[in-house]
Structure formats: C-alpha cells, structure tokens
C-alpha cells in the first residue's frame, strides 16, 4: 500500500472507532471501513469472508495480530479468530442490546489491530503519518461555554489558540480551574469570552510535518502536551496536531 492509502484508511478506522466508543451499538462504521480496505487490497468488490486472506496478511505487520495473543490468550484474541467473530456476528439477524455491544467491542479491537498494522507497515514514519489533520482551534472571541463544549464533544484535552502572534495550548485543566466550583461564579464565567477570561496558557511547540517519530518523541521530552505540526520552512500555522496518545 502506498503512504496515502495507509494514512487514509488509518484515519477512517480511527474515526469509526471513536464513533463506536460514543455509541455502544455503532459497529457498522468499523465494518464498512474494513470492507473498503479489503476491496482495496483484493482489487475487487466481494464480502468480508473473501477479504479475510488479504486483510489477515496486512494485519501481520502488527504484533497484536498473533505474537502478543499467543502469549496472552486470556487477554487478547488472535486476529484471525477476531475477524471471524466479527464476520459471523455481523451476518446474524439480531443486532441490538448486549449482542450488538459485544459485536461493537470485537469490532473496536479489530480496528485497533488493523490501525496498528497499517502504521507499522510504513517505512521511515513521520509526524505527518500520525497527526490529526486540520485541528480544531479555540478563538479568543469565543465564550468559555463554547470552548468547553468543543473539548467535551470531541474528547480533546488541548486546543490550540492564537494569542497575538503566538500560538498557545489551552488545556482542559486550564478551563476547569478557571470555572471553579462556585455555582453563581461558574455561570458568569461560562459566558465570558476567552480573551477577557485571561486564562494563562502554555506556549505551543511546533514541528515540521516531515519530522521523524524518534525526533518528535524527543521534542515531547516527557510532556503530555501535544505538538502542533506545520509545513517545513513555512509560517508556523498548525496544519495538524499530534499528542503522545497518537503514538501509541
């Protein structure tokens, strides 16, 4: 697979997995991505059963497909068995309640193995292969209520903010500390805009999109703060964001 296809399918798997985590019965999104991946690898339209050989071959790039399950069978399901569980359950008539939630759990596990395998198949991976593209940024004119909503709706711990000519990082802890626990004061502060709130923010670190992963990890230097990704030799404007979570 070329780099563009790997990045595209990885992003689709992540998005489908995040949707499934929000809805315990939303397994179809993951299965549809797996079907598209199978069709791409097999170069024809077929079904999950016929795609298994090609997808299993790609999954072997990840230690989570066979090596780790062989050692930890009580915790991890081997990929070929996991694939069959998802395929067979998907074909059953009942897709609700506990049955659907179990299928969603298996589909999420399947997507994690495939996402890892796709990333491990890349030669000389860079930050651009792992970053979240077109990051959502907070604006100084926005009320704290909306910034908080963006964080909660998207499960973000940080949002980039441009303050003057500098880019900063606004964290969930910053927002929580500002709002406090006093109910009347919290009501007032939710309606305050970000600029007037004057919340102290941390300066953001930038790295070029072609930064090798090893260098990006060194730049993090043990910090949980994400890196903003920019074009090399270009103006420091974030085209992506990458956090330690994304390297897992």
Secondary structure by P-SEA (a helix, b strand, c coil): ccaaaaaaaaaaaaaaaaaaaaccccaaaaaaaaaaaaaaaaccccccccaaaaaaaaacccccccaaaaacccccccaaaaaaaaaaaaaccccccaaaaaaaaaaaaaaaaaaaaaaaaccccccccccccccbbbbccccaaaaaaaaaaacccbbbbbcccbbbbbcaaaaaaaacccaaaaaaaaacccccccccccbbbbbcccccaaaaaaaaccccbbbbbbcccccccccccccccccc
